[in-house]
């Protein structure tokens, strides 16, 4: 059974992000970061692995958690701007979690995607 790679120290991580990696190695590093609960750190390696499907899955998790920063980073990495309904769902989740600023920004993004004027 293959062991998950150890999470590299910050300097080594920076070098790994900058160098070419085989997709399997990038995916293994992403898995190690995800297993450690470090989703944001895993994103660059998922992109290097070309794993857009997993990035989209993480976007769904970010929306459900009301995590605006994670959702925006994933949208940037995939080049796929979420639609108004996605931003609205994120706003609702953020509001339920007490993240009023995230909710307000997500509502603004939803309004911009739908061509409406943002509330509040």
Backbone bond lengths (Angstrom), bond angles and torsions (degrees), N, CA, C in turn:
res aa  C-N    CA-C-N  psi(-1)  N-CA   C-N-CA  omega(-1)  CA-C   N-CA-C  phi
1 X - - - 1.449 - - 1.531 108.65 -
2 X 1.322 116.50 130.42 1.466 121.56 -177.68 1.518 110.32 -76.23
3 X 1.318 114.41 136.65 1.456 120.26 176.89 1.515 109.76 -84.45
4 X 1.328 115.02 145.22 1.459 119.25 174.16 1.525 107.88 -69.73
5 X 1.325 117.14 142.31 1.460 118.18 179.74 1.530 110.83 -66.91
6 X 1.314 113.97 151.34 1.453 120.43 176.25 1.529 107.96 -69.75
7 X 1.318 115.98 145.16 1.457 119.92 177.51 1.526 107.97 -69.93
8 X 1.338 117.04 127.69 1.465 119.39 -178.50 1.525 112.19 -72.62
9 X 1.314 114.94 158.31 1.462 118.54 175.23 1.533 108.22 -67.93
10 X 1.328 118.05 165.21 1.471 120.27 -174.80 1.532 115.10 -55.78
11 X 1.321 118.35 -39.38 1.456 120.54 179.77 1.528 110.74 -66.93
12 X 1.318 116.39 -45.21 1.465 120.34 179.01 1.528 109.89 -63.81
13 X 1.347 117.48 -38.96 1.459 121.35 178.16 1.524 109.83 -58.99
14 X 1.332 116.45 -45.69 1.458 120.13 -179.83 1.529 110.60 -59.14
15 X 1.314 116.59 -43.17 1.464 120.28 178.97 1.526 110.86 -64.96
16 X 1.322 117.04 -40.76 1.467 120.22 179.05 1.524 111.58 -64.54
17 X 1.317 117.04 -37.36 1.465 120.61 178.59 1.524 109.99 -65.30
18 X 1.315 117.58 -34.56 1.461 121.68 -176.42 1.530 113.84 -83.21
19 X 1.329 118.11 -22.25 1.462 119.32 -176.76 1.523 111.88 -96.63
20 X 1.321 114.13 165.27 1.459 120.46 175.91 1.526 108.73 -73.20
21 X 1.312 116.16 134.39 1.469 121.56 177.29 1.514 109.23 -129.88
22 X 1.306 116.97 144.17 1.462 118.55 172.13 1.536 108.39 -63.94
23 X 1.327 117.89 144.67 1.465 120.09 -178.89 1.529 113.66 -53.21
24 X 1.317 117.86 -37.91 1.470 120.06 -179.23 1.528 110.95 -64.62
25 X 1.312 117.30 -39.86 1.477 121.18 178.68 1.531 110.39 -67.79
26 X 1.330 116.55 -43.10 1.469 120.51 178.53 1.535 110.24 -62.39
27 X 1.326 116.67 -41.79 1.463 121.27 179.23 1.532 110.38 -64.64
28 X 1.330 117.08 -40.31 1.471 120.50 179.34 1.528 110.73 -64.70
29 X 1.317 116.77 -40.57 1.467 119.54 176.97 1.528 110.85 -64.95
30 X 1.320 116.60 -41.87 1.463 120.39 177.46 1.529 109.99 -60.10
31 X 1.328 116.48 -43.66 1.467 120.41 178.70 1.522 111.71 -60.12
32 X 1.333 116.37 -40.08 1.466 120.38 179.57 1.525 110.56 -64.27
33 X 1.322 116.67 -43.32 1.467 119.55 178.12 1.527 111.25 -65.88
34 X 1.312 117.16 -41.40 1.465 120.23 179.11 1.527 111.23 -64.08
35 X 1.327 116.37 -40.36 1.465 120.48 178.80 1.528 111.17 -63.18
36 X 1.324 116.16 -29.95 1.462 120.97 179.44 1.531 111.96 -87.01
37 X 1.341 116.78 2.67 1.457 120.23 179.71 1.517 113.72 77.49
38 X 1.325 116.69 20.24 1.467 121.64 -177.27 1.528 109.38 -108.75
39 X 1.318 114.73 67.37 1.459 122.22 -174.85 1.518 112.39 -57.95
40 X 1.322 116.91 -46.46 1.464 120.01 -177.16 1.529 110.71 -59.24
41 X 1.324 117.27 -39.72 1.468 120.96 179.16 1.525 112.13 -67.66
42 X 1.322 116.95 -27.27 1.462 120.86 -178.65 1.526 112.81 -75.00
43 X 1.320 117.58 -23.21 1.462 120.99 -172.35 1.529 113.84 -57.75
44 X 1.315 117.59 -46.30 1.469 120.23 -178.03 1.528 110.99 -60.82
45 X 1.318 116.47 -36.51 1.465 119.51 -178.78 1.525 111.52 -75.26
46 X 1.324 117.57 -33.44 1.465 119.72 174.76 1.529 109.97 -65.23
47 X 1.318 116.17 -37.99 1.466 119.61 177.40 1.527 109.77 -65.61
48 X 1.324 117.42 -44.37 1.464 121.20 178.54 1.530 111.05 -60.87
49 X 1.329 115.88 -33.09 1.460 120.40 179.51 1.528 111.78 -78.95
50 X 1.326 116.67 -9.23 1.467 120.17 -177.70 1.510 112.54 71.57
51 X 1.326 116.74 27.26 1.467 121.48 -174.51 1.537 111.25 -95.31
52 X 1.332 115.43 68.46 1.466 121.21 -178.83 1.524 111.37 -63.12
53 X 1.315 117.53 -31.83 1.468 120.71 -179.62 1.531 111.22 -63.04
54 X 1.317 115.96 -44.15 1.475 118.80 178.10 1.519 111.37 -69.49
55 X 1.317 117.34 -35.08 1.465 119.67 175.52 1.534 109.96 -61.80
56 X 1.320 116.71 -41.82 1.472 119.82 177.83 1.529 110.76 -64.26
57 X 1.320 117.15 -36.90 1.460 120.61 176.34 1.520 111.50 -63.71
58 X 1.324 115.93 -39.99 1.463 119.68 176.92 1.520 110.97 -68.29
59 X 1.333 116.98 -31.11 1.465 119.94 175.42 1.518 109.53 -62.87
60 X 1.317 117.17 -42.47 1.470 120.59 177.83 1.525 110.88 -60.33
61 X 1.332 116.29 -40.82 1.469 120.03 178.04 1.527 110.93 -66.07
62 X 1.331 116.73 -39.77 1.467 120.67 179.24 1.523 110.45 -64.05
63 X 1.317 116.65 -40.74 1.471 120.81 178.59 1.520 109.38 -63.19
64 X 1.320 117.41 -46.80 1.467 121.22 -179.07 1.526 111.86 -62.86
65 X 1.324 117.07 -30.90 1.469 121.70 -179.79 1.524 112.51 -87.75
66 X 1.327 116.95 -9.55 1.465 120.06 -176.40 1.511 112.86 71.42
67 X 1.341 116.96 30.53 1.463 122.05 -177.05 1.528 110.12 -94.94
68 X 1.317 115.50 92.24 1.457 122.45 -176.54 1.524 112.26 -62.55
69 X 1.329 118.07 -44.37 1.465 120.63 -177.14 1.526 111.47 -63.04
70 X 1.320 117.12 -43.83 1.458 120.49 179.25 1.524 110.15 -64.57
71 X 1.318 117.09 -43.21 1.467 120.79 -179.80 1.524 111.18 -61.93
72 X 1.320 116.98 -43.07 1.466 119.79 -179.87 1.526 111.35 -66.00
73 X 1.326 117.69 -39.40 1.465 120.44 179.01 1.528 110.76 -64.85
74 X 1.312 117.24 -42.10 1.463 120.43 179.00 1.524 110.02 -64.93
75 X 1.322 117.18 -41.63 1.468 120.43 178.03 1.526 110.32 -59.98
76 X 1.316 116.74 -40.50 1.461 120.93 178.27 1.526 110.83 -64.15
77 X 1.322 116.96 -44.89 1.464 120.96 -177.68 1.522 112.86 -67.05
78 X 1.331 117.06 -37.19 1.463 120.20 -178.78 1.525 112.10 -85.11
79 X 1.344 116.25 -19.47 1.453 119.55 -175.72 1.512 112.69 73.26
80 X 1.328 116.03 16.26 1.464 121.93 -178.72 1.524 109.02 -115.13
81 X 1.311 116.60 106.23 1.464 121.07 -179.95 1.525 109.31 -75.24
82 X 1.337 117.38 124.03 1.464 119.84 177.97 1.528 111.27 -60.44
83 X 1.308 115.76 149.88 1.454 121.45 178.84 1.518 111.93 -81.99
84 X 1.307 114.65 176.64 1.465 121.37 -178.02 1.522 112.13 -58.52
85 X 1.320 118.27 -39.78 1.468 120.30 -178.04 1.532 111.40 -66.55
86 X 1.323 116.79 -35.05 1.467 120.25 177.80 1.519 110.34 -67.13
87 X 1.334 116.85 -45.61 1.458 119.76 179.24 1.531 110.63 -65.13
88 X 1.314 117.50 -36.31 1.473 120.16 177.75 1.520 111.15 -64.71
89 X 1.328 116.58 -42.32 1.464 120.08 178.03 1.521 110.75 -63.62
90 X 1.323 116.54 -40.14 1.462 119.96 177.36 1.527 110.00 -64.03
91 X 1.315 116.96 -41.35 1.464 120.82 178.83 1.519 110.89 -60.17
92 X 1.327 117.05 -43.62 1.467 120.68 179.06 1.525 111.04 -62.36
93 X 1.332 116.26 -43.59 1.471 120.55 179.79 1.528 110.94 -66.27
94 X 1.319 116.31 -41.06 1.471 120.04 179.56 1.525 110.12 -64.49
95 X 1.307 116.25 -42.11 1.465 120.32 178.89 1.528 110.57 -62.62
96 X 1.319 116.84 -43.18 1.469 121.16 178.85 1.524 111.41 -63.24
97 X 1.338 116.71 -29.21 1.461 121.35 179.94 1.530 112.24 -88.57
98 X 1.331 116.75 1.33 1.458 120.07 179.51 1.520 114.06 80.38
99 X 1.305 116.67 18.46 1.474 121.41 179.60 1.530 108.49 -99.34
100 X 1.316 115.76 75.26 1.458 120.37 -172.95 1.526 113.37 -62.20
101 X 1.324 117.31 -39.03 1.472 119.63 -179.79 1.523 111.50 -67.15
102 X 1.326 116.34 -40.25 1.468 119.44 176.34 1.521 109.25 -62.57
103 X 1.333 116.24 -43.03 1.463 120.91 -178.96 1.526 110.36 -61.98
104 X 1.314 117.16 -44.77 1.461 120.77 -179.16 1.534 111.12 -62.69
105 X 1.328 116.75 -44.04 1.467 119.95 179.67 1.529 110.98 -66.76
106 X 1.321 117.25 -39.82 1.471 120.46 178.54 1.527 110.24 -65.08
107 X 1.323 117.90 -38.00 1.477 120.36 176.68 1.531 110.37 -66.00
108 X 1.324 116.84 -37.82 1.464 119.95 176.75 1.529 110.34 -62.88
109 X 1.325 116.55 -43.36 1.461 120.57 178.62 1.527 111.27 -65.27
110 X 1.332 116.61 -38.78 1.470 120.45 177.71 1.525 110.19 -62.62
111 X 1.314 116.14 -43.99 1.465 120.26 179.44 1.527 110.96 -63.93
112 X 1.323 115.76 -40.56 1.472 119.45 179.02 1.516 111.04 -64.52
113 X 1.314 117.11 -38.32 1.477 120.95 -179.95 1.518 111.39 -70.69
114 X 1.343 116.88 -29.28 1.465 119.52 -178.71 1.524 112.00 -95.09
115 X 1.333 117.26 -3.19 1.458 120.83 179.28 1.513 113.68 82.33
116 X 1.324 117.51 10.13 1.461 121.52 179.69 1.512 110.07 -93.89
117 X 1.295 114.49 171.81 1.456 120.51 174.42 1.538 107.72 -91.75
118 X 1.342 116.92 137.29 1.470 121.35 -178.29 1.521 110.65 -66.88
119 X 1.345 115.15 144.08 1.458 121.40 175.77 1.513 109.47 -83.21
120 X 1.322 114.19 152.08 1.439 122.26 166.40 1.434 118.36 71.06
